Amino acid sequence: MRFSGLSRAGTARTLLRLAAGALLLAGLAGHARAQDRTAISGTTVSLAPLKGFAPSTKFAGLENTEAKASMLVVEMPPEAHAQLSALFNNLQTAKTNFAKQNIVIDEAEDIDTAGGKGRILTGHQNVAGTTFDKWVVLLKGAKTVMITVQAPEDSDLDGDDVVTMLKSVSLGAEPTLDQKLAALPFRVRATEPFRVVDTFGGLGVLMTSGPLNVDPKGSQPMLIVSYQTGGQVAAGQLAAVAEKLLQTTRGFEKAEIAKRETVAFAGSKAGVLLSGRTAEGATGKRFAQYIGLGPDGRFVRLIVSADEATYPSLEPAIKAIADSIAFAQ
């Protein structure tokens, strides 16, 4: 199954962008000290967090809400490790690829963790005039695991403390699908003929209809629900953001929007629904994209596409899934 028209390799690159650059959280106060071990819900990861960090309700990881610092866990299929290892193990390759996300990588080193050997990249990213220090580690267990820690450059977070925390990471068995769904920052219920294939990055869920779980040709209907963690969106900007996201989603760059509607979605009465065809001409599929704002200015997005002949029969199920979506409390 493709993610928004992505191949398996493209999906890994998308999750890399998510892990390395999505969280634009700021601040960290006080000297960091390790606490008791904490399991990251919905993932294989457990670790001894730095003082002030607690499990997040917005993503798979930890955050210091007062200081606005973060640690994000992204897990991918085990086969993604080979591709990402090639990126992490060559410093120049890492610099080139992360630079595409406006992240400067300064150093790379191997570390020993409780979960096995890892590779850590350190660098920084400037966002809206604020520079964030970043640490990104790659590990392999039952899943390919990538962990990103970040904090503002002017905080007193010590890099040695971050590395110590990352060295404490241990990797357990893969959680069940129900456990991964429960760990998402939103609630969603599949409706036949759609079924859940898997979650990704602790931030999204993939559904399809048909016999295949892996569909590199994109022959089956595809439905993705995902939560946005980076930045905030004002209600008046949502329509523009919806169109921009559609235009930058692989496979939807040339989407032809036939209808723009204001709908109730994800607890908001002012959600945005775009629908039409994925491409101009006779070869496109039909699509729909819902976006709804949460109370903190972040949003949840549903995007679905299917062949022209199949789509009408799926519309009741699509609406039922959209109606089931709500932000986690």
Secondary structure, DSSP 4 states (H G I P E B T S, - for coil): --BTTB-HHHHHHHHHHHHHHS-------S---B-S-EE-TTSSEEE-PBTT-EE-SSSSEEEETTTTEEEEEEEE-TTHHHHHHHHHHSHHHHHHHHHTTTEEEEEEEEEEETTEEEEEEEEEEEETTEEEEEEEEEEESSSEEEEEEEEETTS---HHHHHHHHHT-EE-PPPPHHHHHHTSSEE----TT-EEEEEETTTEEEEE-SS-S--TT--S-EEEEEE--SS---GGGHHHHHHHHHHTSTT-TT-EEEEEEEEEETTEEEEEEEEEESSSSSS--EEEEEEEE-TTS-EEEEEEEE-TTTHHHHHHHHHHHHHH-EE--
